[in-house]
Amino acid sequence: MAAADSLRMVGAALRDRNLLLLLALGFASGLPYALRGETLQAWLKGSGVDVATIGMLTWVGLPYSFKFVWAPLFDRFQLPWLGRRRGWIAASQVAAGLAIAGMGLASPSQALAALTGLAVLVAFASASQDIVSDGYRADLLHGKSLATGTATFLLGYRIAMLVASSGALLLADALMKGGGLERDAAWRWVYLAMAGLLVVGLVAAVLAPEPEQERPPPTSLAAAVVQPFVAFARRWGWREAMMALAFVSIFRLSDRLLLTTPFYLELGFSNTDLATFRKIIGTVATIIGFGVGGTLVAKAGIRRGLWVGTVAIAVSNLGFAALAMVGKSYLVFGLAVGLDSLCNGIADTAFIAFLLGLCEQRYSATQYALLSSAAASVGTVVGGFSGFLIQSLGWTQFFVATVLAGIPAVLLLWRLPRSLFTAVDGPPETTPTASHL
């Protein structure tokens, strides 16, 4: 049933123009994420950078935690092309592409500081693209279309992450082993190729429909900065708003703490092993996860979907603990990757649908940026210390600790007011099509 739901969702995306464009926009949004994250970690690990330094370099993702600071600019101002949302999407994609290409011209051994600075620029441009893409979806998707549209966008996002991680690793190994290039030269071509793939997003931004504005955007920058936060609190109530932000900030804590790429390489798996398993098992499991998540949210509601997702993303880390105990085992490796991808697909669909439902269209970019920044902030800050925890606890105990880190999110979800869900949970969606877009 889960696989059938997933295949129907993919089929609907391929048949429907709007869903296909959402898939492409999700791809463009997800591509930079791994290139400044786990793919960069693999490059650094292969270049001899120690795990503590690699752990601290996860802080290059801090722009994702503070994107609500400049998000009001995207609600207030409009570029002279493509409309209020799509213009900023295209501009941020161009900036991300240039920064990714710049990373390829740097070297961990000779210019680690420059490489780090460029990774921060990628994170900033990528976070900006996320702000506007999230606002675009919040404006476009309503009611019954939330589950299908969210799952489709996230599918594109995860496909891009697999391309930017598995695809990048396979290409790097092929260039080094088959092409005879030195490590830095191989990675240079990998990052240049990844930058070129953002053309997919530019084409989608040009062809995608601009959402109709039910209410005019803010008329001043001051209004764009202050009013979204006040409107959010007034709409839900101050107590409920604070509880929602608290839950959002710790929802993915157990997942944000992970530092898996150095772990795989330390066990003796090659870049090709990582890429192959993620490409085959990870892709299939992710597609199934989005299908399960989309169906669960559409039929059972966002609250129940969040319950399943909150528990799943924490418990799935036990697969990594098992791999740490048995050592290099392709069977356990595949099971751990598959379980993690499946659970993340389910959790992401419910979580993003929840965030989109909390936003008001007039301030959607800023309000969603506030929520997604809260989702990234705690995990990003704490995740920077993961390398030190690994050195202190060892891999097995570390992964068990990440499971325990999911308990606060479960407890807070139990206490969340039902009013936060009754406003966003609509009637069941009978078929996963794009007729509501």
ABEGO torsion letter per residue (X at the ends): XAAAAAAAAAAAAAABAAAAAAAAAAAAAAAAAAAABAAAAAAAAAAGBBAAAAAAAAAAAAAAAAAAAAAAAAAABBBABGEAAAAAAAAAAAAAAAAAAAAAABBAAABAAAAAAAAAAAAAAAAAAAAAAAAAAAAABBEAAAAAAAAAAAAAAAAAAAAAAAAAAAAAAAAAAAAGBBAAAAAAAAAAAAAAAAAAAAAAAAABBBBBBABBBBABAAAAAAAAAAAAAAAAEAAAAAAAAAAAAAAAAAAAABBAAAAAAAAGBBAAAAAAAAAAAAAAAAAAAAAAAAAAAAAAEAAAAAAAAAAAAAAAAAAAAAAAAAEBBAAAAAAAAAAAAAAAAAAAAAAAAAAAAABBAAAAAAAAAAAAAAAAAAAAAAAAAAAAAAAAAEAAAAAAAAAAAAAAAAAAAAABBAAAAAAABBBBBABBBAAAX
